[in-house]
Amino acid sequence: MDVPSRNAADAGRVMTCLGGEIIVRAATLHDLEAVLEMRLALLREHPTHPIYGRLRPDVDKRARDLFVTQLRAMNETIYLALIGDDVAGILRCVESIGSLLLDPARYAYVSSAYVKPSFRRRGVLRALLLAVERWSRLRGLEQMRLHNVAGSMEAEGAWSALGFDVVEQVRVKNVTSRKDG
């Protein structure tokens, strides 16, 4: 299957929201500082979370290298939502391979969704998700999947309102080293 060029799905889209227009566009390497700011703010929003609360001391350096790789990748796109001169939100989507035993064979994995607190409840996440839906359709993907922080009533409510159903849970068990016997 031919993969559409980035530009086919990533041209800026405009939506009107409370307080102005939302422009959603694909991030480029020129947006690296904004991507770093937004993605790290998302991680730092959950300091007590058993996974996301365990940031490495050199997270800024690691993040820069990771996000450059992600911005260059052809199977994913990071979208930014702009209101005026402000980056209000971010969302990443990845074309993922499903199980060889289950349909669909490929799906869009949505991750790293973050809207700055001052821009929440103004349609920013909805605008970002509409861009991902277009991106998915252009690639022939019929399903989107995501994980969200368990216990966050705000996140759970937002994703439910946007049409996502809970279909599984992720559980964690830490394995510490111990002497047997």
Residue pairs with C-beta under 8 A, 6 or more apart in sequence:
1 139
1 140
3 74
3 75
3 139
4 138
4 139
6 26
6 74
6 77
8 138
9 26
9 77
9 131
9 134
9 135
9 138
10 25
10 26
10 77
10 79
10 131
10 135
11 25
12 23
12 24
12 25
13 23
13 24
13 25
13 127
13 130
13 131
13 134
14 21
14 22
14 23
15 21
15 22
15 24
15 123
15 126
15 127
15 130
16 22
17 83
17 122
17 123
17 124
17 127
18 122
18 123
19 83
19 122
20 83
20 84
21 83
22 81
22 82
22 83
22 88
22 122
22 123
22 124
22 127
23 81
23 82
23 83
24 79
24 80
24 81
24 82
24 127
24 128
24 130
24 131
25 79
25 80
25 82
26 77
26 78
26 79
26 80
27 34
27 35
27 71
27 77
27 78
27 79
27 80
27 90
28 71
29 68
29 71
29 72
31 71
31 78
31 80
32 64
32 67
32 68
32 71
34 80
34 87
34 90
35 67
35 71
35 78
35 80
35 90
36 60
36 63
36 64
36 67
37 87
38 80
38 87
38 89
38 90
38 114
38 116
39 63
39 67
39 90
39 112
39 114
40 59
40 60
40 63
41 114
41 116
42 90
42 112
42 113
42 114
43 52
43 55
43 59
44 55
45 114
46 52
46 53
46 149
47 53
49 149
50 172
51 172
52 149
56 62
67 78
70 76
70 78
70 92
71 78
73 94
75 94
75 95
76 92
76 93
76 94
76 95
77 92
77 93
77 135
78 90
78 91
78 92
78 112
79 90
79 91
79 92
79 93
79 128
79 131
79 132
80 87
80 89
80 90
81 87
81 88
81 89
81 90
81 91
81 115
81 119
81 124
81 127
81 128
82 88
83 119
83 122
83 124
86 116
86 119
87 116
88 115
88 116
88 119
88 122
88 124
89 113
89 114
89 115
89 116
89 119
89 124
89 125
89 127
89 128
90 112
90 113
90 114
90 128
91 110
91 111
91 112
91 113
91 114
91 125
91 128
91 129
91 131
91 132
92 110
92 111
92 112
92 113
93 108
93 109
93 110
93 111
93 132
93 135
93 136
93 144
94 108
94 109
94 111
95 106
95 107
95 108
95 109
95 139
95 141
96 106
96 107
96 108
96 109
96 145
97 105
97 106
98 104
98 105
98 106
98 107
104 141
104 142
104 143
106 139
106 140
106 141
107 141
107 142
107 143
107 144
107 145
108 132
108 135
108 136
108 139
108 141
108 143
108 144
108 145
109 144
109 145
109 146
110 129
110 132
110 144
110 145
110 146
111 146
111 147
113 125
113 128
113 146
115 124
115 125
125 158
125 162
126 162
129 162
132 144
133 144
136 142
136 144
144 164
146 159
146 164
147 170
148 155
148 156
148 159
149 155
150 169
150 170
